[in-house]
Amino acid sequence: MTAHPTVGEIVAITTTDSEPLVLVCHVDDDHVTGVLLADLATETLHRLRASEPDATTRRQLADAIGRTDDLMSFTVPTGDCALVERDSSRPGPFEGGDA
């Protein structure tokens, strides 16, 4: 198992069949709050992709998106998330989930 996700990372929710991609906007000890990438506008997605692997810019984008009231954000247990890397591989769940 790996460490908790951080703000600005993209994770997949592993408890659904489609593993929707989520931009992490907030993390606490047991949960991740984020926004579905499918809910983001095209320009925002372009800026997010262009910021890889610039973690600082990704965090700034995630913070700005997290403050936007128009987007639906939701919270899931950390163990239900898996990091999505650039090559779309999905390693095991973050700490706290079943392997």
C-alpha positions as protocol buffer text, in pm:
chain_id: "A"
residue {
  index: 1
  type: MET
  ca { x: 0 y: 0 z: 0 }
}
residue {
  index: 2
  type: THR
  ca { x: 114 y: 355 z: -69 }
}
residue {
  index: 3
  type: ALA
  ca { x: 85 y: 680 z: 123 }
}
residue {
  index: 4
  type: HIS
  ca { x: -227 y: 896 z: 117 }
}
residue {
  index: 5
  type: PRO
  ca { x: -296 y: 1088 z: -204 }
}
residue {
  index: 6
  type: THR
  ca { x: -210 y: 1457 z: -202 }
}
residue {
  index: 7
  type: VAL
  ca { x: -396 y: 1764 z: -326 }
}
residue {
  index: 8
  type: GLY
  ca { x: -356 y: 1793 z: -702 }
}
residue {
  index: 9
  type: GLU
  ca { x: -319 y: 1421 z: -769 }
}
residue {
  index: 10
  type: ILE
  ca { x: -565 y: 1232 z: -984 }
}
residue {
  index: 11
  type: VAL
  ca { x: -706 y: 915 z: -835 }
}
residue {
  index: 12
  type: ALA
  ca { x: -953 y: 650 z: -945 }
}
residue {
  index: 13
  type: ILE
  ca { x: -1233 y: 538 z: -716 }
}
residue {
  index: 14
  type: THR
  ca { x: -1182 y: 164 z: -707 }
}
residue {
  index: 15
  type: THR
  ca { x: -1519 y: 69 z: -560 }
}
residue {
  index: 16
  type: THR
  ca { x: -1709 y: 141 z: -882 }
}
residue {
  index: 17
  type: ASP
  ca { x: -1699 y: -52 z: -1208 }
}
residue {
  index: 18
  type: SER
  ca { x: -1591 y: 249 z: -1414 }
}
residue {
  index: 19
  type: GLU
  ca { x: -1323 y: 375 z: -1170 }
}
residue {
  index: 20
  type: PRO
  ca { x: -1409 y: 744 z: -1227 }
}
residue {
  index: 21
  type: LEU
  ca { x: -1113 y: 982 z: -1219 }
}
residue {
  index: 22
  type: VAL
  ca { x: -1111 y: 1241 z: -943 }
}
residue {
  index: 23
  type: LEU
  ca { x: -894 y: 1548 z: -891 }
}
residue {
  index: 24
  type: VAL
  ca { x: -803 y: 1553 z: -521 }
}
residue {
  index: 25
  type: CYS
  ca { x: -893 y: 1890 z: -363 }
}
residue {
  index: 26
  type: HIS
  ca { x: -870 y: 1802 z: 9 }
}
residue {
  index: 27
  type: VAL
  ca { x: -729 y: 1514 z: 213 }
}
residue {
  index: 28
  type: ASP
  ca { x: -774 y: 1427 z: 579 }
}
residue {
  index: 29
  type: ASP
  ca { x: -671 y: 1117 z: 775 }
}
residue {
  index: 30
  type: ASP
  ca { x: -937 y: 885 z: 634 }
}
residue {
  index: 31
  type: HIS
  ca { x: -1103 y: 1058 z: 338 }
}
residue {
  index: 32
  type: VAL
  ca { x: -1035 y: 1232 z: 9 }
}
residue {
  index: 33
  type: THR
  ca { x: -1257 y: 1509 z: -126 }
}
residue {
  index: 34
  type: GLY
  ca { x: -1239 y: 1587 z: -495 }
}
residue {
  index: 35
  type: VAL
  ca { x: -1408 y: 1671 z: -821 }
}
residue {
  index: 36
  type: LEU
  ca { x: -1477 y: 1430 z: -1106 }
}
residue {
  index: 37
  type: LEU
  ca { x: -1260 y: 1511 z: -1406 }
}
residue {
  index: 38
  type: ALA
  ca { x: -1567 y: 1459 z: -1623 }
}
residue {
  index: 39
  type: ASP
  ca { x: -1721 y: 1765 z: -1451 }
}
residue {
  index: 40
  type: LEU
  ca { x: -1432 y: 1997 z: -1541 }
}
residue {
  index: 41
  type: ALA
  ca { x: -1436 y: 2232 z: -1838 }
}
residue {
  index: 42
  type: THR
  ca { x: -1208 y: 2156 z: -2132 }
}
residue {
  index: 43
  type: GLU
  ca { x: -971 y: 2448 z: -2063 }
}
residue {
  index: 44
  type: THR
  ca { x: -927 y: 2340 z: -1701 }
}
residue {
  index: 45
  type: LEU
  ca { x: -849 y: 1986 z: -1811 }
}
residue {
  index: 46
  type: HIS
  ca { x: -595 y: 2120 z: -2061 }
}
residue {
  index: 47
  type: ARG
  ca { x: -423 y: 2325 z: -1788 }
}
residue {
  index: 48
  type: LEU
  ca { x: -424 y: 2026 z: -1555 }
}
residue {
  index: 49
  type: ARG
  ca { x: -266 y: 1797 z: -1816 }
}
residue {
  index: 50
  type: ALA
  ca { x: -8 y: 2063 z: -1907 }
}
residue {
  index: 51
  type: SER
  ca { x: 95 y: 2098 z: -1543 }
}
residue {
  index: 52
  type: GLU
  ca { x: 218 y: 1737 z: -1519 }
}
residue {
  index: 53
  type: PRO
  ca { x: 451 y: 1676 z: -1333 }
}
residue {
  index: 54
  type: ASP
  ca { x: 451 y: 2024 z: -1174 }
}
residue {
  index: 55
  type: ALA
  ca { x: 302 y: 1937 z: -833 }
}
residue {
  index: 56
  type: THR
  ca { x: 286 y: 2300 z: -716 }
}
residue {
  index: 57
  type: THR
  ca { x: 78 y: 2410 z: -1014 }
}
residue {
  index: 58
  type: ARG
  ca { x: -147 y: 2104 z: -975 }
}
residue {
  index: 59
  type: ARG
  ca { x: -206 y: 2189 z: -608 }
}
residue {
  index: 60
  type: GLN
  ca { x: -290 y: 2549 z: -700 }
}
residue {
  index: 61
  type: LEU
  ca { x: -538 y: 2432 z: -965 }
}
residue {
  index: 62
  type: ALA
  ca { x: -693 y: 2183 z: -723 }
}
residue {
  index: 63
  type: ASP
  ca { x: -727 y: 2453 z: -455 }
}
residue {
  index: 64
  type: ALA
  ca { x: -895 y: 2691 z: -701 }
}
residue {
  index: 65
  type: ILE
  ca { x: -1130 y: 2422 z: -827 }
}
residue {
  index: 66
  type: GLY
  ca { x: -1210 y: 2315 z: -470 }
}
residue {
  index: 67
  type: ARG
  ca { x: -1327 y: 2669 z: -390 }
}
residue {
  index: 68
  type: THR
  ca { x: -1567 y: 2679 z: -685 }
}
residue {
  index: 69
  type: ASP
  ca { x: -1924 y: 2635 z: -564 }
}
residue {
  index: 70
  type: ASP
  ca { x: -2061 y: 2536 z: -906 }
}
residue {
  index: 71
  type: LEU
  ca { x: -1877 y: 2203 z: -914 }
}
residue {
  index: 72
  type: MET
  ca { x: -2001 y: 1897 z: -734 }
}
residue {
  index: 73
  type: SER
  ca { x: -1737 y: 1766 z: -499 }
}
residue {
  index: 74
  type: PHE
  ca { x: -1769 y: 1452 z: -295 }
}
residue {
  index: 75
  type: THR
  ca { x: -1579 y: 1263 z: -29 }
}
residue {
  index: 76
  type: VAL
  ca { x: -1466 y: 899 z: -39 }
}
residue {
  index: 77
  type: PRO
  ca { x: -1259 y: 686 z: 199 }
}
residue {
  index: 78
  type: THR
  ca { x: -888 y: 696 z: 122 }
}
residue {
  index: 79
  type: GLY
  ca { x: -883 y: 317 z: 87 }
}
residue {
  index: 80
  type: ASP
  ca { x: -1126 y: 341 z: -205 }
}
residue {
  index: 81
  type: CYS
  ca { x: -877 y: 542 z: -414 }
}
residue {
  index: 82
  type: ALA
  ca { x: -588 y: 438 z: -636 }
}
residue {
  index: 83
  type: LEU
  ca { x: -336 y: 677 z: -787 }
}
residue {
  index: 84
  type: VAL
  ca { x: -367 y: 718 z: -1162 }
}
residue {
  index: 85
  type: GLU
  ca { x: -29 y: 770 z: -1319 }
}
residue {
  index: 86
  type: ARG
  ca { x: 45 y: 924 z: -1656 }
}
residue {
  index: 87
  type: ASP
  ca { x: 54 y: 581 z: -1822 }
}
residue {
  index: 88
  type: SER
  ca { x: -292 y: 507 z: -1679 }
}
residue {
  index: 89
  type: SER
  ca { x: -165 y: 223 z: -1461 }
}
residue {
  index: 90
  type: ARG
  ca { x: -365 y: 177 z: -1145 }
}
residue {
  index: 91
  type: PRO
  ca { x: -160 y: 47 z: -854 }
}
residue {
  index: 92
  type: GLY
  ca { x: -324 y: -91 z: -541 }
}
residue {
  index: 93
  type: PRO
  ca { x: -534 y: 119 z: -305 }
}
residue {
  index: 94
  type: PHE
  ca { x: -387 y: 385 z: -82 }
}
residue {
  index: 95
  type: GLU
  ca { x: -326 y: 309 z: 284 }
}
residue {
  index: 96
  type: GLY
  ca { x: -628 y: 172 z: 461 }
}
residue {
  index: 97
  type: GLY
  ca { x: -788 y: -18 z: 174 }
}
residue {
  index: 98
  type: ASP
  ca { x: -797 y: -387 z: 100 }
}
residue {
  index: 99
  type: ALA
  ca { x: -518 y: -501 z: -128 }
}
